[in-house]
């Protein structure tokens, strides 16, 4: 998934974080990013696996994506706590 690749490429992650990302529950991340209101709040637009920043502050968007990816990867955000919105 592109947002996982972005986080891996753009940030200096710890070995624990890299290990967690390697085994990230993609379905949970897909469900979160499937919510249009969350994508808007993050400042992104999604088309397939591609992400596009739709606000002026790329750094803030990447930081928020990093937090989201790591929360899912480290199981701080679990599938049962995520409700999918409709596109």
RODO-2510 file (C-alpha; in nm, 4 decimals, decimal comma):
residues 87
     n   res          X          Y          Z
     1     x     0,0000     0,0000     0,0000
     2     x     0,1358     0,3389    -0,0978
     3     x     0,0917     0,5108     0,2393
     4     x     0,2978     0,2375     0,4081
     5     x     0,5686     0,2840     0,1444
     6     x     0,5641     0,6615     0,1995
     7     x     0,6101     0,6211     0,5729
     8     x     0,8905     0,3702     0,5232
     9     x     1,0656     0,5955     0,2690
    10     x     1,0231     0,9353     0,4355
    11     x     1,0832     0,8624     0,8039
    12     x     1,3689     0,7221     1,0068
    13     x     1,1811     0,4394     1,1777
    14     x     1,3021     0,2260     1,4652
    15     x     1,3654    -0,1439     1,4130
    16     x     1,0485    -0,2177     1,6126
    17     x     0,8434     0,0102     1,3866
    18     x     0,9916    -0,1409     1,0700
    19     x     0,9150    -0,4913     1,1946
    20     x     0,5572    -0,3921     1,2805
    21     x     0,5049    -0,2272     0,9401
    22     x     0,6296    -0,5404     0,7677
    23     x     0,3339    -0,7279     0,9231
    24     x     0,0782    -0,4469     0,9193
    25     x    -0,2868    -0,5568     0,9067
    26     x    -0,3637    -0,4050     0,5679
    27     x    -0,7397    -0,4633     0,5971
    28     x    -0,7540    -0,2352     0,9012
    29     x    -0,5601     0,0356     0,7203
    30     x    -0,7823    -0,0075     0,4129
    31     x    -1,0917     0,0298     0,6282
    32     x    -0,9625     0,3491     0,7886
    33     x    -0,8591     0,5012     0,4561
    34     x    -1,1932     0,3952     0,3101
    35     x    -1,3645     0,6586     0,5232
    36     x    -1,4038     0,9770     0,3141
    37     x    -1,4338     1,2039     0,6178
    38     x    -1,1094     1,0686     0,7611
    39     x    -0,9304     1,1176     0,4278
    40     x    -1,0517     1,4774     0,4217
    41     x    -0,9373     1,5306     0,7806
    42     x    -0,5950     1,3860     0,6899
    43     x    -0,5771     1,6118     0,3836
    44     x    -0,5566     1,3338     0,1272
    45     x    -0,7468     1,2043    -0,1706
    46     x    -0,7218     0,8399    -0,2689
    47     x    -0,7519     0,6751    -0,6076
    48     x    -0,6769     0,3058    -0,5911
    49     x    -0,3422     0,2687    -0,4165
    50     x    -0,2342     0,6239    -0,5006
    51     x    -0,2592     0,9081    -0,2509
    52     x    -0,2656     1,2756    -0,3327
    53     x    -0,2204     1,5521    -0,0774
    54     x    -0,5042     1,8029    -0,1100
    55     x    -0,3818     2,0630     0,1415
    56     x    -0,0825     2,2958     0,1408
    57     x     0,1024     2,1365     0,4332
    58     x     0,2657     1,8161     0,3008
    59     x     0,4675     1,7750     0,6205
    60     x     0,1607     1,7698     0,8432
    61     x    -0,0126     1,5205     0,6132
    62     x     0,2888     1,2889     0,6084
    63     x     0,3184     1,3122     0,9860
    64     x    -0,0486     1,2211     1,0273
    65     x    -0,0087     0,9273     0,7859
    66     x     0,2938     0,8101     0,9814
    67     x     0,0938     0,8196     1,3052
    68     x    -0,1943     0,6315     1,1431
    69     x     0,0275     0,3645     0,9857
    70     x     0,2191     0,3090     1,3090
    71     x    -0,0998     0,2979     1,5187
    72     x    -0,2346     0,0232     1,2929
    73     x     0,0996    -0,1583     1,2664
    74     x     0,1617    -0,1516     1,6429
    75     x    -0,2004    -0,2566     1,7003
    76     x    -0,2936     0,0595     1,8880
    77     x    -0,5814     0,0910     1,6422
    78     x    -0,7678    -0,2348     1,5926
    79     x    -1,0166    -0,3399     1,3290
    80     x    -1,3061    -0,3620     1,5764
    81     x    -1,2654     0,0065     1,6637
    82     x    -1,2794     0,1166     1,3008
    83     x    -1,6040     0,1830     1,1188
    84     x    -1,5928     0,2274     0,7448
    85     x    -1,7683     0,5202     0,5804
    86     x    -1,9255     0,5102     0,2388
    87     x    -1,7546     0,6677    -0,0613
***
